[in-house]
Amino acid sequence: MKKLTISFSLFLAFSGATFAQSLSTTVPNETVTDQVLKELNRERALLSQNLDFRIKEIDSKITNLDESIKNSKNASDKVEKLLERVKFLEQRQTEIDKNTVSVYKYNYSSAVLNLASMEREIKPLNLFNSSREFYSTLDRVSNPMHYEGYQEWFGKFQNFVKEEQDSNASLAALNHIMAVTGDLSQGTPFVGMFAGSLFDGIGTFIESLNRRQKELQKQSIEMLKLTTSVSQFTHDKDLIETEWEAINKSLDELRNLQDKEMKENFVKMLGVNLEEFDRKFTGETDAKKRTQYILDISKIAENKIVEEREKNPENWKQSYHDEMLAVQNLKIRFGDITFRILENLKKYEGLIEKYKKDPYLKKEMGELEVKLDIVKNTFESTFNPQEYIKASNEMYIVE
């Protein structure tokens, strides 16, 4: 039994010294936290096996004592063996307490390390950087000024509106709103009241053209159809994009809660300087350095559990239990948000499919489809919402 305990202690010392170096050469940066947690769980599992072995050994001794007490006819011998039995029961409880501490050390380390990893996860820079071109393409599709021939034609139409506004109240209103809007080529959406006034104005313009202006009349009809398609596309797109406002609000709320938990756990409970944390973990690109730093944080968390148990043996679990639950809820909320993001991205697939056959927009839909695939693939390679939520629900082990 003694040999087993010594061997296990040597293993822990060796693995703690070599783990940071081996991990940094075998796993990509984004999996550092997961790999550290796997290593901590492996060590805890070995410790648990060791404790189980010792408890079984104690149980065997208690069983033998019970049999001996049952068969003993000497009163003093029975008392001596009963006292020995109490000693073994105390040893057994000590081993159970060790296992409880081991579980809490792992679980709180898991909470702290998952909270640390959220500092990087909550800033999905890869997603936003790769999606920037997609959203700029969406904006171009929504602005008819980017379509061939439209800007030149619109200049003729705009001159007509200015010339006829004095004799037509609707054209006067349209001229006013175009003046207020300014340079339409900069992306003013052709929707709502503006779109309605614009359609009426284009209709009036077409009706004003005489037989000698057949080419302009034909072109104007095509531009009216294009404007209608673009306006409806923009309306449908805006319905999807209203969800981004709610998602961004949820992300802001999550970030505030995460900041609060960072201060509560890292500053108040662990005594870690957040500026140092940002420098050595969040902003660190060297996997070896990040791994060593997160291992150091984990060791601080484990030591705090031991210290708290010694200072407050009756109620040492409560504050750590509350913080572990708070972090788990944060992780689940973050998983829910990533799920909402993915679902909203999928809505663009339906939007593109709807306008694929529109003769005025089908080329742009082809470009959008390619760029949307890039966005989705980048997002899904960074976040797997279902797996993330599942892992968040299973991030702790049960005693």
N, C-alpha and C positions, 0 to 999 in steps of 0.2 A: 504494500500500500504506500509506504514511504517512498519507494523507488518510483512509483507511478506519479506521485505528486511532484517530485523533483524534476522528472522528465518533462512534465507538462509546463512547469515554470520556466525551464530552459527553452522550451519551444516558444513560449510567449515572448521571452526576451529576444530570441533570435528573429522571430517573425516581425516584431515591432521595429527592429533595427534595419531589416532588409526590405520591408514591404514598400516603402515610399520609392526606393530606388528601382525595384523590379516593376512596379506599376507604371512608372513614368515612361518606361520603354515598351510597354506592351498594350496600353489602351489609349484611345484618343482622349483629348482634353475633356470633352463633354461628359465622359463617364467616370470621372475621378470620384465624385461623391458616391455613386452607386458601387464602385469597386471597393472603396474604403468601407462602406457599410457591409458589403459581402464578407470582407475580411474580418470585421468586428464580429459579425454574426457567426462566422466559422470559429473564431476564438471562443465566443460565448458558448457555442454548442459543445466544444471540447471541454470547457469548464463544467458545463451542465452534466456531461457524461461522467466526468470525474466525481462530481458531487453525488450523482445517482449511485455510482459504484460505492462511495463511502456510506451513503444512507443504507444501501442494501447490506453492507457489511455490518453496520450498527444494528439493523433489524434482525440479522442472523444472530448476533450476540444477545439481543433482547429475547429472542425466541428461545435460545438455549438457556438463558437465565430463568425464564418463565417455567421451563420444563424442570430445571433443577430446583426451583423454589417449590414447585408442586410436589416433587418427590422427596424433598428434604423433611426430616423429622426433628431437626435441631433448631430451636427457636432463635438462638443467636446467629446461627448460620443463615437463617431466612432473613433476619434483619439486615445482615451484612450484604446479602445478595439483592435485597430490595433497594438498599442505598446505592449499590452498583447499578441497578436497573435505572434509578432516577438519574444517575450520572450519564448513562447512555442516552436516555431520553433528552437530556439537556444538550448533549452532543448532536443528537439528531435534529433538534430544533435549530441549533447553531448552523448546521449544514443547510437547512431549509431557508434560514435567513440569508445565508450567503447566496443562495440561488435567487432569492427575491432581489437582493442588491444587484446581482449580475444582470437580471432582466431589466431592472430600472436603469442601470448604467448603459445597457445597449439601447433601450427605448429612448432615453433622453438624448443620448448621442445621435440617434436616428433623427429625433426632432430637430436638434441643433444643426446637423449636417443638411437635412432637407430644407431647413429655413435658410441656411447659407446658400444652397444651390438655387433657391428661388430668386436670389439677388441677380443671378445671371439669366434665369429662365424668364423672368418677368420683363426682360428687355429683348424681345425677339427681333434683334437687328437684322438678322438674315432675311426674315420674312418681309420686313418693311423695305429693306434695300432692294430685294428682288422684285417686290410688287410695285415699286415706284413707277416703272415703265408701263406696267399694266394699267395703273390708274390714270397716268397721263394719256394713254391711248383711249381709255374710256372718255376722258374729257374731249379729246379730238373728235371722237365719233359724235359726241353731243353738240359739236359746234359746226353748223353747215358751212361756215366760212372756210373750213379746211378742205372742202370738196372742190373738185376741179370746176372752174368756171363760175362758181357761186359768188365769189367776192366781186368779180367784174360785173356780173349781172345785178348784184345787190346795189351797186353804185348807181345804176340806171334807175332801179326801182326807188332808191332813196331820193334821187333828184325829182322823180315824179311826185313823191309824197310832199316834198318841200314846195313844189310849184303849185300843187292843187290843194294845199291845206286851207287856204283862205276860203275856198268854196265848198269844203267838205269837212264837217266836224269830226268824223271818224279818223280821217287822215291827219287832221290837226292834232288829235289826241295821240295818234301813232308817232307823229313827228316829235311830239313832246317827250314821249317815253323813250324814243331812240336817242334824243339829245341828252336826257337824264342818264341813260345807260352808258353813253359814251362809245368807246371803240368796241363794237360787237365782235371783232375778231379776237378779242382777248378772252372770250369764253363765257359771255352772258348766256345762260340757258334759255333756249327757245321753248318755254313752258308757261302755263298759267295764263293770266290775263294778257301778258305780252304776246304770247303765241296766238291767242284768239284775235287780238288787234292786228297782228301781222298777217294772219290768214285772210282776214277781211280786206286788208290793204292790198295784198297781192292779187286777190280776186278783182278788186276795183281796177288795179293796174292792167290786168289781162283784158278786162272788158273795154278799157280805154284804147287799146291798140287797134288800129285799122287794118284793112286788108293788105296794105303795103308793108306791114310790119309782121308778116307771117312768121319769119324766123324768130323774131323776138318773142312773139306770142307763143310759139311752140316751146322755146327755151323757158319762158316764164311758167308755163304749165308744168314742165319737168322740175323746175326749181320749187314750185309749190308742192309737188309730190315729195320731193326730197325733204323740204322743210317739215312736212307732215310726218314723214317717217322718223326724222331726227327728233322732232318734238315728242313723239310718242315713245321712242326709245329712251329719251332722257327722263320722261315721266316714270317709266318702268324701272329704270336704273335708280332713280331717286328713292323709289319705294324700298329697294334693297339697301340703299346706303343709309337710310334712317336708322337701321339696326346698328350701324357702326357707332353712332352716337351713344347708344345704350351700352355697347360693348366697351367703348372708351371710358365711359363713366364707371362701369364695373371694374375696369382695370385700375382706374385712379383710386377707387375705394379700396381695392385689394392692395395696391401699393402703400396706401396710408396704413392699413392694418399690418402689412408686412414690416413697415418701418417701426411701428409700435412694438411688434414682437421682437424685432432685432434689438431694440433698446432694452426691452424687458429681459431678454435672455442673454444677449451678448454683453451688454453694458452692466446691467444690474446684477444678474445672477452669475455670470462668468468673469466679469471684469475685463472684457476685451474692448480695446479701442476700435471704434468703427472706421476711423480713417485708416488705421493700420490694416483692418480687415479688407477695406476696399482696395488698398494697394497690394496686399499679399494674396488675395483670393479673387475678388471680383474682376480686378483689372489685370491680374497676372496671366500671362499667356504660356508660361513655362509649366508644363504638367507636373514635372518633378517638384518644383517649388510649391505649386498649389497643393499637391498631394501631401507634402510634408507639413504644410501649414494647417491643412484640415485635420491631419492626424494629431497635431498639437492641440487644436481646438477640442477634438474628441477626448483627449486625455484630460484636459481641464474639466470637461463636462463630467467625466467619470469620477474625478477626484472630488468634485462638488457634491456628487451624490453621497459618497462615503463620508465627507465632512458633515453634511446635513444630517445623516443618520446618527452620527455620533453626538451631535449637538441636540438633536430633537428626535429621540428614538420612538416617541409615541406617534408623532404626526409628520414625520419627515417626507412622506410620499405625496401629500396633498398638493403642494405648490408645483412640484414637477409634473404630477398628473394633469393639473390644469393647463400648464404650458404645453404639454404634449398634445392635449386635445385641441388647444387653440391652433397649433401648427398644423395638425392634421386637417382641421377645418379649412385652413388657408389653402393647403394643397388641393383639397377637393374642389374648393371654389375656383382655383386657378385652372384645374382640369375642366370644370364646367365652362369657363370662359373660352378655353382653347376649342372646346367642342362647338360653342356658338360661332366662333370665328370660322371653323371649317364648314359648318352648315351654311353660313352666310356666303362663303366663297362658292359653295355648290350652287347657290341661287343664280350666280352669274352664268352657269352652264345652261340653265333654262332660258335666261335672257338671250344668250348667244344663239341658242337653238331656235328661238322664236323669230329672230330676224335674219337667220341664215338665208332664207329664200327671198328676202326683200331685195329687189334688183339694185336699189340705191345703197344698201348697207352690207351686202354679202361679202364684199372684199374686206371691209373693215372687221366683219365678224370672224373671218378666217385668221386675221392677225391677232384679234383678241383671244381667240381660242388657244393659239400657240402660247401666248403670254400668260394666260390663265393657268395652263398646264404647268408652266414653270413655277408660278406662285404656289399652286397647290402642292406640287412635288417638294418644293423647298419647305413649305409648312409641315407637310406630313413627315418629312425626314427629320425635322426638328422636334415636332410634337406628335404624339399619338394619343389623342384625348382619352380614348377608352382605356388604353393601357395605363395612362397616367392616373386616371381616377381609380382604377383597380389597384394600382400600386399604392396609392394614397390610403385606400381603405385597409390595406394589408401591411402598412409600414411598421407596425409594432408587433412584437411577439407577446403571447399571453403566458402568464405564470402557470 
